[in-house]
Amino acid sequence: IDGYGTGAISAEDLDGLPVDYIKLHRAVTTSLGRMPADERRQLETMVTTMSRRNVPVIGLGVESDEQADWLREAGVTRAQGFLYAGAVTVDRLLTMFDTGVSLGEHDATD
């Protein structure tokens, strides 16, 4: 499920669905620090439930250490965003895999 947190699907809707992973919408990532307590508890409950089902929850759009910390505090163990690596072309990505170079060692211009 891509874009979770936009209101299209609720945590209750996830019960019984064959889900491989959940990607939290970038808006969730950026609002965690100011999210109302009840919304945060709902998110944490969903993350815990998915963890028990071995369904990874991925935070999208992580651009700061603070956002990464908020996700970890909410129980999210996977994330992607410019904090970790800039955008790269497919050719550059394949070269990086072939040479064993870490994505974190290059920015979007490499």
Protein Blocks (a to p, Z undefined) as FASTA:
>chain_A
ZZihihpacfklmgopacfbdcddfklmmmmmmgcfklmmmmmmmmmmmmmnopacddeh
iabfklmmmmmmnopabdcdjkloccddfklmmmmmmnopafklpcfkZZ
